[in-house]
Amino acid sequence: MEEREKSAERENPDIVKIVEDWGISNNGISRLLMCGIRGREHLEALDDATISKIFCDDTYLGDCVVFRIKLIQWRQCNGNEDLANPENVVPPHQVSNPMHMVGN
């Protein structure tokens, strides 16, 4: 593991542990961290378009599929029923108040 990855893991043990348990590759985890996905609040706010941007390279296709499935399951298990499906999340740039992330 590169020094940058080790440093990111120490700074973000929560997000790293979650996505490691999902079976996301080390490269996929590094990609999430490089894109600024660092905490549970980010997992709650991710929408489909953003997930596609994070895993935009074809080499991440497997991680993208697994990430979407596991994100839905994680949201359901953590009481985020309204946000369970990334398609239901309104991207922050489409709302005037970024704290309001759920579409109607």
C-alpha positions in Angstrom: 0.0 0.0 0.0 1.4 3.4 -0.9 2.1 6.0 1.8 -0.8 8.2 0.6 -3.2 5.3 0.9 -2.0 4.5 4.4 -2.4 8.1 5.4 -5.9 8.3 4.0 -6.8 5.1 5.8 -5.6 6.4 9.1 -7.6 9.6 8.6 -10.8 7.9 7.4 -11.0 4.5 9.2 -14.9 4.7 9.2 -15.4 5.0 5.4 -12.5 2.6 4.6 -13.8 -0.1 6.9 -17.3 0.2 5.5 -16.3 -0.1 1.9 -13.7 -2.8 2.6 -16.5 -4.9 4.1 -18.5 -4.4 0.9 -15.7 -6.0 -1.1 -14.6 -2.8 -2.9 -11.0 -3.1 -4.3 -8.1 -1.2 -2.9 -8.1 0.9 -6.1 -11.8 1.6 -5.7 -11.3 2.7 -2.1 -8.4 4.9 -3.2 -10.7 6.4 -5.9 -13.4 7.2 -3.4 -10.9 8.9 -1.1 -9.3 10.9 -3.9 -12.8 12.1 -4.8 -13.4 13.3 -1.3 -15.7 10.6 -0.1 -14.6 10.4 3.5 -17.5 9.9 5.9 -21.0 8.5 6.5 -22.5 11.8 5.5 -21.0 11.4 2.0 -22.5 7.9 1.7 -25.9 9.3 2.6 -25.7 12.1 0.0 -24.2 10.3 -3.0 -26.5 10.2 -6.0 -26.3 8.0 -9.1 -24.6 10.6 -11.3 -21.9 11.2 -8.7 -21.3 7.5 -8.3 -20.9 7.2 -12.0 -18.4 10.0 -12.0 -16.4 8.5 -9.2 -16.2 5.1 -11.0 -16.1 6.6 -14.5 -13.2 4.4 -15.8 -14.2 1.0 -17.2 -11.6 -0.7 -14.9 -13.9 0.3 -12.0 -17.1 -1.2 -13.4 -17.2 -4.1 -11.0 -16.6 -1.8 -8.0 -19.3 0.5 -9.3 -21.9 -2.3 -9.5 -21.0 -3.6 -6.0 -20.8 -0.1 -4.5 -24.4 0.7 -5.7 -25.8 -2.5 -4.4 -24.0 -2.3 -1.0 -24.9 1.4 -0.7 -28.6 0.7 -1.0 -28.3 -2.1 1.6 -26.2 0.1 3.9 -28.8 2.9 3.7 -31.7 0.5 4.4 -29.8 -1.0 7.4 -29.0 2.4 8.8 -32.5 3.8 8.7 -32.1 5.9 5.6 -35.2 4.5 3.8 -35.8 7.7 1.8 -32.2 7.6 0.6 -31.9 3.9 0.1 -31.9 4.1 -3.7 -29.3 6.6 -5.1 -31.8 7.5 -7.8 -33.9 9.1 -5.1 -31.1 11.5 -3.9 -31.2 15.0 -5.3 -27.7 16.2 -6.2 -26.6 19.1 -4.1 -26.3 21.4 -7.0 -30.0 21.0 -7.7 -31.3 22.1 -4.3 -31.1 25.5 -2.7 -30.5 24.0 0.7 -27.8 21.3 0.5 -29.0 19.9 3.8 -32.2 18.8 2.0 -31.0 15.9 -0.1 -34.2 13.8 -0.5 -36.3 14.3 -3.6 -40.0 14.5 -3.3 
